[in-house]
């Protein structure tokens, strides 16, 4: 029967209600949107800038960028943005997503994203002089306990839309934002209105973009936010291209743009590091007239044109770690513009004071002018003048000719290519020579020492042996050769200088020494010491006169001496020296002598150490592979000689199984994870890590084979016709071996408690945070000794059972004995040919796996070989052959057939 046909007249009745249901939510949404627009509309909050229809894309030429990459804001409340922080200040950025011309020629339709982010506080740790360093478990080395940031950084991002007037420079936008407050609470749907004033055009007296961000939410409003930024577009430089001359012609410049076009990015990079202000040499009156007393100067913002016109915002502060990437207010600020003088290779600027014009810190304006500024890159260095970039700041209204000098000693990557023309002027060599002869550093010593041909070996890190602290010493010049860190600046002329330097015994040298501790514990700031003097290539002796920076002056009455060990010395301490004051004890700048020591290796020794690690990694892989093969040989042996299974010592097999299991448990994550690995960039990529993972995998396979061997022996022992005698003999083995192992463990604990004190004393000498040397680590090393004597339970079992069965294959016990003895033979070789370090990295024959010393390296192989020889004789003449008993009976095992379950 066919189904009834639907009546077509019913369709209109069904469609009409459906349409009504669909229209009701749409109408409701439209009403809600209309209500929202009416309560938060552009025309209501920006009445001064009316809306205007957009022009088609083809009819709208590009307008101003209206971008602010960084700026500063105040207000908004600490709950959302947190407290002010000088090291990481509050910041803002305005990034337009679209700028469209409208029918009104003076209006632009703008859509943009505004992000405002608060600062973060920081705290300092390790200032008591004892915990200056902490151990980095991931990098596996010690590092200074540096200041840490704490707390969240509140940040809100707004999506805004509005209009910009080219005539007035006003921008008004509305929108909403969301983000997260400094206390961690989320911030959602925050309606705001943004009003900014762009200087049109920007110039020296009007360089700032200022404005306010206000909340229009009456339920949960935020405090009004004042914003300020340095204008990035549309700047009008002064018509006159002239610039005041400096009060004194002390400028000896490097030609940093010689042979190439002026580059703003290059100049900005070279002027980015902080400049230290020097108020000596007659700069006090200038500082007083300009109201400057800060220690550091930052060229915080720099904008240029292709023709060499330059403008800058310069901040003055006492913060050594002031922000270089955010807009910083500082305690004092100057805006300036000028040009890059190609002929004199210097930047010449004239500037004006920045003053506060309102209750908010962000209310900035330009005050009095009359400030002259020069920046250049010195071509001649000396003991007290080693600035990569230098500056003079002066008051153009003063006729005294005084100026404030400033210098930046932090090198930038772009500057390195300009160092080839730099010269060094030695001024303290004669004074250093007198102390060199008086201190007896000219006495002959045996060996070959670092010289100009091995300049990288003259770089060293050091620890202060009393009082705490550490430092880093790097040569600046050796003779006439110039270095950047530990790299040669002019490698083309290197061979010429080396040939000339090898003929001289005494070479002029200069050093940069950076030091944390003693003088700088209060603030934990890194202090800089400049030094120059002589180096004796025949004795490895270094004697220098040094200058250290103080708050407002410098102290140049310091003597630095050091003696390098010979290049072929097998010692961990390769530099020993002193830093002492030449002043009288009554002088307030006097300080007690500091004994310094450097523990490390020379470059060739480092290369040898890396080669050693490659070798050890390969040896560990081969050793574990052979262990796996020898167990497989034993498995084939028990299949061929079934009576061997019940004659095998269960205690021996358990010890071997534990020997493979414990390293797997301790290094389990190494199979799957690479989080805490040490990398060696000079060792051919990740070959060490690949080998280490392969060793773990083969260890796992070896462990499984060993478990299989243990399971077979246990099963055969259980079905043996004389199993009672077998287990009785095994119990006797345990009664002998277990007390021996326990006594050895007690002795290990006593030795651990006694010698752990000496380890702590060693670490106190170099003042590094002690790494916990737990008892279980020594216990694991003792476990290696038990493994070395793995044949002892089998020998004892054979003696009690007087068995003549060949329970172990010669390939198994002889091969395993060789595997256990070879690390000790290699350790003797390693002691003779490689330099040990404080924290050596051993891939093979590691002290964490066994006991290694000259005595153990003799006793353990001899003991292992002795057990092998005894076992060899036992399996031919009977287990109790050495008892010399005429009535002893040799035990044979009778195998019965079993049904495998």
C-alpha positions in Angstrom: 0.0 0.0 0.0 1.4 3.4 -1.0 1.9 6.0 1.7 -0.5 8.9 1.8 0.7 12.0 -0.2 1.3 15.1 1.8 -1.0 18.0 1.2 0.9 20.8 -0.6 -1.4 23.4 1.0 0.2 22.7 4.4 3.6 24.0 3.4 2.8 27.8 3.7 1.4 27.2 7.1 4.6 25.6 8.3 7.0 28.1 6.6 5.5 31.2 8.2 6.0 30.2 11.8 9.6 29.1 11.0 10.4 32.5 9.4 9.0 34.2 12.5 11.2 32.1 14.8 14.3 33.0 12.7 13.5 36.7 12.6 12.9 37.1 16.3 16.6 36.4 17.5 17.9 38.4 14.6 15.8 41.4 15.6 16.8 41.0 19.2 20.5 40.9 18.3 20.1 44.0 16.2 18.3 45.8 19.0 21.1 44.8 21.4 23.7 46.0 19.0 21.9 49.3 18.5 21.6 49.7 22.3 25.4 49.0 22.7 26.2 51.5 20.0 24.0 54.1 21.5 25.7 53.7 24.9 29.2 53.6 23.5 29.4 55.5 20.3 32.2 57.4 18.5 30.2 60.6 18.0 29.5 60.8 21.7 33.0 60.5 22.9 34.8 62.2 20.0 32.6 65.2 19.0 35.5 67.2 17.8 36.3 64.8 15.0 33.2 64.0 12.9 32.9 60.8 10.9 33.4 60.8 7.2 32.8 58.1 4.5 35.9 56.3 3.3 37.3 56.8 -0.2 37.8 53.8 -2.5 41.1 52.1 -2.1 42.4 53.3 -5.4 41.6 56.9 -4.6 43.3 57.0 -1.1 47.0 57.8 -1.2 49.1 56.8 1.7 48.8 58.9 4.8 51.0 59.3 7.9 52.1 56.1 9.6 50.7 57.1 13.0 52.8 54.3 14.6 54.3 54.4 18.1 56.6 51.5 18.6 57.2 52.3 22.2 56.2 54.9 24.8 55.5 55.4 28.5 52.2 55.7 30.4 51.2 56.5 34.0 48.0 55.9 35.9 45.6 53.0 35.4 46.1 51.8 39.0 48.6 49.4 40.5 46.0 46.6 40.7 46.1 46.3 36.9 49.6 47.4 36.0 51.6 46.9 39.1 54.1 49.4 40.6 56.6 51.4 38.7 59.9 49.7 37.9 63.0 51.6 36.6 64.6 48.5 35.1 61.5 47.3 33.2 59.3 50.4 33.0 55.7 50.7 31.8 55.4 50.7 28.1 52.9 51.2 25.3 52.7 50.6 21.6 50.2 51.8 18.9 50.2 49.7 15.7 47.7 50.9 13.0 46.2 48.1 11.0 44.6 50.4 8.4 44.8 54.1 7.6 42.2 55.1 5.0 41.5 58.5 3.3 38.0 59.8 3.7 35.8 62.3 1.8 37.0 64.9 4.2 40.5 65.7 2.9 41.8 66.4 6.4 40.4 63.3 8.1 41.8 59.7 8.1 39.8 56.7 9.2 42.2 54.7 11.4 42.0 51.2 12.9 44.7 50.3 15.4 45.8 48.1 18.2 47.0 49.7 21.5 48.9 47.6 24.0 49.8 49.0 27.5 52.0 46.9 29.8 53.1 47.5 33.3 56.5 47.0 34.8 57.8 44.3 37.1 59.7 44.5 40.4 62.9 42.5 41.0 64.7 41.2 44.0 68.3 40.4 44.6 69.6 37.2 46.1 73.0 35.9 47.2 74.3 39.2 48.7 75.7 37.8 51.9 79.0 36.9 50.2 78.5 33.2 50.6 76.0 32.2 47.9 77.3 34.3 45.0 76.9 31.4 42.6 74.3 28.8 41.9 74.5 25.6 39.9 72.6 25.5 36.6 71.4 21.9 36.3 70.4 22.3 32.7 73.7 23.8 31.5 75.7 21.9 34.1 77.9 24.8 35.2 78.0 27.5 37.9 76.6 30.9 37.3 76.3 34.1 39.4 73.1 34.6 41.4 71.8 37.5 39.4 68.8 39.7 40.3 65.4 38.1 39.5 62.2 39.6 38.3 59.2 38.8 40.4 55.5 39.3 39.9 53.3 39.4 36.8 53.4 42.2 34.2 49.9 43.4 33.8 49.0 44.0 30.1 45.9 45.0 28.2 45.4 45.1 24.5 42.7 47.3 22.9 41.2 47.2 19.5 40.4 50.8 18.5 38.8 52.6 15.6 38.4 56.3 15.0 39.6 59.3 13.0 42.8 61.4 12.7 42.8 65.1 11.7 45.8 66.1 9.6 45.1 69.7 10.3 45.2 69.6 14.1 47.2 66.4 14.6 44.4 65.0 16.9 43.5 61.3 17.0 40.4 60.1 18.7 39.5 56.4 18.8 37.1 54.2 20.7 37.1 50.4 21.3 37.4 47.7 23.9 40.2 45.8 25.4 41.1 42.7 27.4 44.1 41.2 29.0 45.4 40.2 32.4 46.1 42.4 35.5 49.3 42.3 37.5 47.6 40.2 40.2 46.7 37.6 37.6 43.0 38.3 37.3 41.6 38.5 33.7 40.3 41.8 32.3 37.5 41.5 29.7 35.5 43.9 27.6 36.9 47.2 28.9 35.4 50.0 26.8 37.7 53.0 26.4 38.3 56.2 24.4 41.8 57.2 23.3 42.7 60.8 22.6 46.2 61.5 21.2 47.9 64.7 20.0 50.5 64.3 17.3 52.7 67.3 16.8 52.2 68.5 13.3 54.9 68.8 12.4 57.2 67.5 15.1 60.3 69.5 15.8 62.9 70.2 18.5 60.4 72.1 20.7 57.5 69.7 20.0 58.9 66.2 19.8 56.4 64.3 21.9 53.1 62.5 21.2 50.9 62.9 24.3 47.4 61.9 25.2 45.0 60.1 27.5 43.2 56.8 27.6 40.0 56.9 29.6 37.5 54.3 30.6 33.8 54.8 29.7 32.6 51.9 31.7 30.6 53.2 34.7 30.5 49.8 36.4 34.2 48.8 36.6 36.1 51.9 35.5 39.9 52.1 35.5 41.9 55.2 36.4 42.7 57.6 33.5 46.0 56.8 31.8 48.4 59.5 30.5 50.5 58.5 27.6 53.7 59.9 26.0 55.9 58.8 23.2 58.7 60.2 21.0 57.3 61.1 17.6 58.4 58.7 14.9 57.1 60.4 11.8 56.8 63.9 10.2 59.8 65.5 12.0 60.9 68.9 10.8 64.6 69.5 11.4 65.9 73.0 12.0 66.6 75.0 8.9 70.2 75.8 10.0 72.4 72.8 9.5 75.1 74.3 11.8 75.8 73.0 15.3 77.8 74.6 18.2 81.4 73.6 18.3 82.6 71.6 21.3 84.5 73.7 24.0 87.7 71.7 23.4 89.1 69.9 20.4 89.7 66.5 22.1 88.3 64.5 19.3 90.4 61.8 17.7 87.8 59.8 15.7 87.6 56.6 13.8 86.1 56.8 10.4 83.1 54.5 11.1 81.4 55.2 7.7 84.5 55.4 5.6 83.8 54.0 2.1 80.1 53.5 2.6 76.9 55.4 3.0 75.6 56.7 6.3 73.5 54.1 8.1 71.0 55.1 10.8 70.6 51.5 12.0 74.4 51.2 12.3 74.7 54.4 14.3 71.8 53.5 16.6 73.4 50.1 17.4 76.8 51.7 18.3 75.2 54.3 20.6 72.8 51.9 22.3 75.0 50.9 25.3 75.0 53.2 28.4 77.5 56.0 28.7 79.2 56.6 32.0 79.4 60.3 32.9 82.7 61.7 34.2 82.3 65.0 36.1 86.0 65.3 36.7 88.4 67.3 34.5 86.4 70.5 35.0 82.9 69.3 34.3 81.4 70.4 37.7 80.3 73.8 36.6 78.7 72.5 33.5 76.9 69.8 35.5 75.7 72.4 37.9 74.4 74.7 35.2 72.6 71.9 33.4 71.3 70.3 36.6 73.0 67.0 35.8 74.3 64.7 38.6 73.4 61.3 37.3 76.0 58.6 36.6 74.8 57.2 33.3 73.5 58.6 30.0 71.3 56.6 27.5 70.6 57.5 23.9 67.2 56.0 24.4 65.6 57.0 21.0 67.4 57.8 17.8 65.8 58.8 14.4 67.7 59.7 11.2 67.3 60.7 7.6 69.3 59.4 4.7 71.1 62.7 4.3 72.6 62.4 7.8 70.1 64.5 9.8 69.8 62.9 13.3 67.5 63.5 16.2 67.6 61.9 19.6 66.0 61.5 23.0 68.7 61.2 25.7 67.9 60.1 29.3 70.1 60.5 32.4 69.8 58.1 35.3 71.7 56.4 38.1 70.4 53.0 37.1 73.1 50.8 35.6 70.6 48.5 34.1 68.2 51.1 32.6 66.0 50.0 29.8 67.4 50.3 26.3 64.4 49.0 24.5 61.5 50.8 26.2 60.9 54.6 26.4 62.6 55.6 29.6 62.0 58.9 31.5 65.1 58.8 33.8 65.8 61.5 36.4 66.7 63.9 33.6 66.2 64.0 29.9 67.3 66.0 26.8 65.9 66.1 23.3 68.3 67.1 20.5 68.7 67.2 16.8 71.6 67.8 14.4 73.6 65.9 11.8 76.4 63.4 11.3 79.6 65.3 10.3 81.2 63.0 7.6 84.5 64.9 7.5 85.1 64.7 11.3 83.2 61.4 11.7 81.2 62.6 14.7 77.6 63.3 15.6 76.9 66.9 16.4 73.6 67.8 18.2 72.1 70.8 19.9 69.5 70.0 22.5 66.9 71.3 25.0 65.8 70.2 28.5 62.8 68.0 28.9 60.5 69.2 31.7 57.4 67.9 33.4 54.4 70.0 32.5 51.6 68.4 34.6 50.8 66.2 37.6 51.5 63.0 35.7 55.0 61.7 34.9 53.9 61.3 31.4 53.1 65.0 31.0 56.4 66.0 29.2 57.3 69.2 27.4 60.4 71.0 26.2 62.1 73.6 28.3 65.2 75.7 27.9 67.7 75.0 25.2 71.3 75.8 24.7 72.9 72.4 25.2 75.6 71.1 23.0 76.4 67.4 22.5 79.0 65.5 20.5 79.3 61.7 20.0 82.3 60.1 18.3 84.4 56.9 18.3 87.9 57.3 19.7 90.8 56.2 17.6 93.3 56.0 20.5 92.9 54.1 23.7 94.8 54.3 27.0 94.6 53.0 30.5 91.8 55.4 31.6 90.3 56.0 28.2 88.9 52.8 26.6 85.5 54.0 25.4 84.2 52.4 22.2 81.9 55.5 22.0 82.6 58.8 23.6 80.6 62.0 24.2 80.8 65.5 25.4 77.9 67.5 26.9 78.2 71.2 27.5 76.3 74.4 28.2 76.6 76.7 25.1 76.0 79.8 27.3 79.1 79.1 29.4 82.4 80.6 28.2 84.6 78.5 30.4 85.1 75.8 27.8 84.2 73.1 30.3 82.2 70.0 29.3 81.0 66.7 30.8 82.8 63.7 29.3 81.0 60.4 28.9 82.1 57.0 27.5 80.6 53.7 26.7 82.9 50.6 27.1 80.3 48.1 25.9 81.1 46.9 22.4 78.4 46.3 19.9 78.5 43.8 16.9 78.3 46.6 14.3 81.3 48.3 15.9 83.8 45.4 15.5 84.4 46.1 11.8 85.7 49.6 12.7 88.4 48.6 15.2 91.1 47.9 12.7 92.3 51.5 12.8 92.4 51.7 16.6 95.7 52.3 18.4 96.7 51.8 22.0 98.9 54.2 24.0 100.8 52.5 26.9 101.4 54.9 29.8 102.1 52.6 32.9 104.6 50.2 31.5 107.6 51.7 33.2 105.9 51.6 36.6 104.8 48.0 36.0 108.4 47.1 35.1 109.6 48.3 38.5 107.1 46.2 40.4 107.9 43.2 38.1 111.6 43.3 39.0 110.9 44.0 42.7 108.4 41.1 43.1 110.7 38.4 41.7 108.4 37.5 38.8 111.4 37.5 36.4 112.8 34.2 37.9 113.1 31.5 35.2 110.6 28.7 35.2 110.5 25.5 33.2 108.1 24.9 30.4 106.4 26.7 27.5 104.0 29.5 28.4 101.2 31.3 26.5 102.4 34.1 24.2 101.1 36.2 21.4 100.7 33.1 19.2 98.4 31.5 21.7 96.6 34.7 22.8 93.3 32.8 23.6 95.1 31.1 26.5 95.7 34.5 28.1 91.9 34.9 28.7 90.9 33.4 32.1 88.1 33.4 34.6 89.2 33.6 38.3 87.9 33.1 41.8 88.9 35.1 44.8 90.2 32.7 47.4 89.2 34.7 50.5 86.2 37.0 50.8 84.1 35.7 47.9 83.7 36.8 44.3 84.8 36.0 40.9 85.9 37.7 37.7 86.9 37.6 34.1 90.2 38.9 32.6 90.6 39.4 28.9 93.5 41.0 27.0 92.7 44.2 25.1 96.1 44.5 23.4 99.2 42.3 23.3 102.0 44.4 21.9 100.3 46.2 19.0 97.7 43.5 18.4 94.1 44.4 19.3 91.5 42.0 20.6 87.8 42.0 20.9 87.0 39.7 23.7 89.0 36.6 22.8 89.0 37.3 19.0 91.7 39.0 17.0 90.5 42.3 15.4 92.9 42.4 12.5 93.7 38.8 11.5 95.4 39.8 8.3 98.4 41.3 10.2 98.4 38.6 12.9 101.4 36.6 11.4 103.5 39.8 11.2 102.9 40.7 14.9 103.4 37.1 16.0 106.8 36.9 14.2 107.9 40.1 15.8 106.5 39.2 19.3 108.2 35.8 19.4 111.6 37.6 19.4 110.7 39.5 22.5 110.7 38.2 26.0 108.8 41.1 27.6 105.6 42.2 25.8 103.4 45.2 26.6 99.9 44.1 27.4 96.6 45.6 28.5 93.6 43.9 30.1 90.0 44.4 30.9 89.0 42.8 34.2 85.4 42.5 35.2 84.8 41.5 38.8 81.8 40.7 41.1 82.4 40.5 44.8 84.2 42.3 47.7 83.9 45.9 46.3 80.5 45.3 44.7 78.6 43.0 47.1 76.2 45.8 48.2 74.8 46.4 44.8 76.0 43.2 43.1 77.0 45.3 40.1 79.8 44.1 37.9 82.8 46.3 38.4 85.4 47.1 35.7 89.1 47.2 36.2 91.4 48.5 33.4 95.0 47.3 33.6 98.2 47.5 31.5 101.8 46.4 32.1 104.2 43.7 30.9 104.0 40.0 30.3 107.1 37.7 30.4 106.7 34.9 27.8 109.6 32.9 29.3 108.2 32.7 32.8 104.4 33.2 32.2 104.4 36.2 34.6 102.0 39.1 34.2 102.5 42.4 36.1 100.1 45.3 35.5 99.0 48.7 37.0 95.3 48.9 37.2 92.5 51.4 37.6 89.1 50.7 39.1 86.0 52.8 38.7 84.5 54.4 41.8 81.3 56.4 42.1 82.7 59.7 41.1 86.3 59.1 40.5 88.8 56.3 39.9 91.6 54.5 41.8 94.8 53.8 39.8 97.0 52.7 42.6 96.4 49.0 42.1 98.9 46.2 41.2 97.7 43.1 39.4 100.0 40.1 39.1 99.4 36.6 37.7 101.5 33.6 36.9 100.3 31.1 34.2 101.1 27.5 34.4 103.0 25.9 31.5 101.0 24.8 28.5 101.9 21.2 29.1 101.3 21.1 32.8 98.8 18.5 34.0 97.2 20.7 36.7 93.7 22.1 37.2 94.9 25.5 38.5 96.5 27.3 35.5 96.6 30.9 36.8 97.5 32.1 40.3 97.8 35.8 41.1 97.0 38.8 43.3 95.2 42.1 43.2 96.5 44.5 45.8 96.4 48.2 46.6 99.6 50.3 46.4 98.2 52.8 48.9 98.9 53.1 52.6 96.6 51.3 55.0 95.5 54.7 56.4 94.2 55.7 52.9 90.4 55.3 52.6 90.8 53.7 49.2 93.1 51.0 50.6 91.9 47.4 50.4 93.3 44.1 51.6 95.2 41.9 49.1 93.0 39.6 47.0 94.4 36.2 46.1 93.0 35.0 42.8 93.1 31.6 41.1 91.8 30.3 37.8 90.8 26.6 37.4 90.5 25.5 33.9 92.3 24.3 30.8 94.2 25.9 27.9 92.7 25.8 24.4 94.8 22.8 23.3 93.8 21.0 26.5 90.2 21.8 25.8 90.5 20.3 22.3 92.2 17.2 23.8 89.4 16.9 26.4 86.8 17.0 23.7 88.7 14.4 21.8 88.9 12.3 25.0 85.1 12.6 25.4 84.5 11.4 21.9 86.9 8.5 22.5 85.2 7.6 25.8 81.8 7.8 24.3 82.8 5.3 21.6 84.5 3.1 24.2 81.4 3.0 26.3 79.3 2.0 23.3 81.7 -0.8 22.3 82.0 -2.0 25.9 78.3 -2.3 26.4 77.9 -4.0 23.0 80.5 -6.6 23.9 78.7 -7.2 27.3 75.5 -7.9 25.4 77.4 -10.3 23.1 79.0 -12.1 26.0 75.7 -12.7 27.7 74.4 -14.0 24.3 77.4 -16.4 24.3 76.4 -17.7 27.7 72.9 -18.2 26.6 74.1 -20.4 23.7 76.4 -22.2 26.1 73.6 -23.2 28.5 71.6 -24.5 25.5 74.6 -26.6 24.5 75.4 -27.7 28.1 72.1 -28.0 29.9 73.7 -29.0 33.2 75.4 -25.6 33.4 72.1 -23.8 34.4 71.7 -25.3 37.9 75.4 -24.9 38.5 75.3 -21.1 38.0 75.3 -18.9 41.0 71.9 -17.0 41.5 73.7 -14.4 43.6 76.1 -13.7 40.7 73.3 -13.4 38.2 71.3 -11.0 40.5 74.4 -8.8 41.0 75.0 -8.6 37.2 71.3 -7.8 36.6 71.4 -5.0 39.2 74.5 -3.7 37.6 72.6 -3.1 34.4 69.4 -2.0 36.0 70.7 0.8 38.3 72.2 2.9 35.4 68.9 2.6 33.5 67.0 3.8 36.6 69.3 6.7 37.2 69.3 7.8 33.6 65.9 6.7 32.5 64.9 10.1 31.0 68.0 10.0 28.7 66.2 7.5 26.5 63.3 9.9 25.8 64.3 13.4 26.8 67.1 15.8 26.1 66.4 18.3 28.8 69.4 18.1 31.1 72.1 17.2 28.6 75.4 19.0 28.3 76.2 20.0 24.7 79.6 20.3 23.2 79.6 22.5 20.2 83.2 21.7 19.3 82.7 18.0 19.3 81.0 17.4 16.0 77.4 18.2 16.7 75.3 15.8 18.8 77.5 12.7 18.3 78.1 12.5 22.1 74.4 12.5 22.8 73.7 9.9 20.1 76.3 7.6 21.6 74.9 8.1 25.0 71.4 7.2 23.9 72.7 4.2 22.1 74.5 3.0 25.2 71.2 3.3 27.1 69.4 1.3 24.5 72.0 -1.5 24.4 72.1 -1.5 28.2 68.3 -2.1 28.2 68.8 -5.1 25.8 71.7 -6.4 27.9 69.5 -6.1 31.0 66.7 -8.1 29.4 69.1 -10.8 28.3 70.6 -11.0 31.8 67.1 -11.4 33.2 66.4 -14.2 30.8 69.6 -15.9 31.9 68.6 -15.5 35.6 65.1 -16.9 34.8 66.5 -19.9 33.1 69.0 -20.6 36.0 66.2 -20.2 38.6 63.9 -22.6 36.7 66.6 -25.2 36.2 67.6 -25.0 39.9 63.9 -25.5 40.9 63.6 -28.8 39.0 67.1 -30.1 39.8 67.1 -33.6 41.5 69.6 -32.3 44.0 68.0 -28.9 44.4 68.2 -29.0 48.2 72.0 -29.3 48.1 72.1 -26.6 45.4 70.0 -24.1 47.5 72.0 -25.0 50.6 75.2 -24.1 48.8 73.6 -20.9 47.5 72.7 -19.9 51.1 76.3 -20.5 52.2 77.3 -18.1 49.3 74.9 -15.5 50.7 76.2 -16.0 54.3 79.7 -15.2 53.1 79.1 -12.5 50.4 76.3 -10.6 52.1 78.4 -9.7 55.3 81.3 -8.8 53.0 79.1 -6.4 51.0 77.6 -4.9 54.2 81.1 -4.4 55.7 82.2 -2.7 52.5 79.1 -0.4 52.6 79.9 0.6 56.2 83.5 1.4 55.2 82.2 3.4 52.2 80.0 5.5 54.6 82.9 6.1 56.9 85.1 7.3 54.0 82.3 9.4 52.7 81.9 11.2 56.0 85.6 11.7 56.3 86.4 13.0 52.9 83.3 14.9 52.2 84.7 17.5 54.6 87.7 18.0 52.3 85.4 18.4 49.3 83.6 21.2 51.1 86.9 22.8 51.9 87.9 22.7 48.2 84.7 24.4 47.2 85.2 27.1 49.8 88.6 27.8 48.3 87.0 28.7 44.9 83.8 30.0 46.5 81.2 28.2 44.6 78.0 26.9 45.9 78.6 23.3 47.1 76.8 20.6 45.1 75.4 17.9 47.3 77.6 14.8 47.2 75.1 12.3 48.6 76.1 9.1 50.2 74.1 7.1 47.6 76.5 8.4 44.9 79.4 6.9 46.8 77.3 3.8 47.3 76.8 3.5 43.6 80.6 3.7 43.1 81.0 1.0 45.7 78.5 -1.1 43.7 80.9 -0.9 40.8 83.5 -2.6 43.0 81.0 -5.4 43.7 80.5 -5.8 40.0 84.2 -5.9 39.4 84.2 -9.0 41.6 81.1 -10.5 40.1 82.8 -14.0 39.9 83.2 -14.2 43.6 79.8 -15.8 44.3 80.4 -18.4 41.5 83.8 -19.3 42.9 82.4 -19.7 46.4 79.5 -21.8 45.1 81.9 -24.1 43.2 83.9 -24.5 46.3 81.0 -25.6 48.5 79.4 -27.8 45.8 82.8 -29.0 44.6 81.3 -28.8 41.1 83.3 -29.6 38.0 80.5 -28.6 35.7 81.5 -25.9 33.2 78.7 -23.5 34.4 80.2 -20.4 32.7 81.4 -20.2 29.2 85.0 -18.9 28.9 83.8 -16.3 26.5 81.4 -15.0 29.1 83.5 -14.8 32.2 86.8 -14.0 30.5 85.2 -11.4 28.3 83.2 -9.8 31.2 86.4 -9.7 33.3 88.2 -7.8 30.5 85.3 -5.4 30.3 85.5 -4.7 34.0 89.3 -4.4 34.0 89.7 -2.2 30.9 88.3 1.0 32.5 91.0 0.9 35.2 93.7 0.4 32.6 92.3 3.3 30.7 92.1 5.5 33.9 95.9 5.1 34.3 96.4 6.2 30.7 94.0 9.2 31.2 95.8 10.4 34.3 99.1 10.5 32.4 97.8 12.2 29.2 94.9 14.5 30.1 94.4 17.5 32.3 91.8 17.0 35.0 89.2 19.7 35.7 87.1 20.6 38.7 84.0 19.2 37.1 85.2 16.6 34.6 82.8 15.0 32.2 83.7 11.3 31.9 81.8 9.2 29.3 83.8 6.1 30.2 85.5 5.0 33.4 83.6 7.5 35.4 84.1 7.8 39.2 80.3 7.7 39.5 80.4 4.1 38.2 83.4 2.6 40.0 86.3 3.3 42.3 89.2 4.8 40.5 92.6 5.8 41.9 96.2 4.6 41.3 95.8 1.8 44.0 92.3 0.7 42.8 93.5 0.7 39.2 96.0 -2.0 40.2 94.1 -4.0 42.8 90.8 -4.3 40.9 92.1 -5.7 37.6 94.5 -8.1 39.5 91.6 -9.3 41.7 89.3 -9.8 38.7 91.9 -11.7 36.8 92.7 -13.8 39.9 89.0 -14.8 40.1 88.9 -15.7 36.5 92.0 -18.0 36.8 90.5 -19.7 39.9 87.2 -20.3 38.1 89.0 -21.6 35.1 90.8 -24.2 37.3 87.7 -25.0 39.2 85.8 -26.0 36.0 88.6 -28.4 35.2 89.8 -29.8 38.5 86.8 -29.3 40.7 85.5 -26.5 42.8 87.4 -27.4 45.9 90.8 -28.1 44.3 92.6 -25.6 46.5 91.4 -27.4 49.7 93.8 -30.3 49.0 91.4 -32.9 50.6 91.9 -36.5 49.5 88.4 -37.5 50.4 86.6 -34.7 48.6 84.0 -35.7 46.1 83.4 -34.0 42.8 79.8 -33.2 42.3 78.1 -33.8 38.9 74.6 -32.6 38.0 72.0 -35.1 36.6 69.4 -33.4 34.3 65.8 -34.6 34.2 63.4 -33.8 31.4 60.8 -31.3 32.3 57.7 -30.2 30.6 57.7 -26.5 29.9 54.6 -24.8 31.0 
